[in-house]
Amino acid sequence: MNCSRDLIEAYIDHELDAARQAEVEQHLAICSDCSETYAKLRKQKAGIKLAAPYYTAPGGLQQAIRNELRGTGAESIKPISTARWRWFATAASLLLAVSVAWNLIQWRQTGSENSVAESVLSDHLRSLLGTHLIDVTSSDQHTVKPWFAGQLDFSPDVRDLGAQGFALAGGRLEYLAGRRVAALVYRRRQHVINLFIWPGKSGSSREGRISVNGYNLVHWTAGAMTYWAVSDVSTEELETFRMLYR
């Protein structure tokens, strides 16, 4: 096949038939330009998903719309085709208004968290696609922890969880949340877990979970430190990692 951005986008969205999907996959394996385009599109879609989350509508929304439509009464004197169109148009307008209002409320409440999540996921994807996954390679926490000394204004807590199935692979420096942070790399079978650590607000205690395009993110605070873990392992496995680390 010839290089085609449109085909790559359709491939990502699973809009192609099985044969065409396989053809694009084979092309990505041998074409560096298309592979780079594919990586950028994946990152872009992940960022959009984080910046514009979807939320479940309130339970009473459906009945509220029905009541509103029932109260118009005007469509009953119109021809059938016009009445039907008026019904759909009114319903669509109400749904749009409620959806926009609801998402604005939710976005104001979670905007800061989503901004950090977007940066965390972007750094994770970049580390997997590029060559900068690990600066110091070691499964020994007593080798990785001292490596950060002098490079950060804090000392990250490095834990060896190999016995629990999360092997320490090393660490690197990253720039995140407007500052230099520690990035610890763990492996769960063939999967990579990036754990980002930096000082947060002392005494604060927050935790959360986000899932985007097959990637899971969990975050928590402990003392004066903030932790964000991201990977394509299952939600349950990443939650296990969080509990073990805490």
Buried (B, 14 or more C-beta within 10 A) or exposed (E): EEEBEEBBBBBBEEEBEEEBBEBBEEBBEEBEEBBEBBBBBBBEBBBEBBEEBEEEBEEEBEEEBEEEBEEEEEBEEEEEEEBEEBBEEBBEEBBEEBBEEBBEEBBEEBEEBBEBBBBBBBBBBBBBBEEBBBBBEBBEBEBBBEBBEEEBEBEBBBBBBBEEBBBBBBBBBBEBBEEBBBBBBBBBEEBBBBBBBBBBEEEEEEEEEBEBBEBBBBBBBBEEBBBBBBBBBEEEBBBBBBEEBE
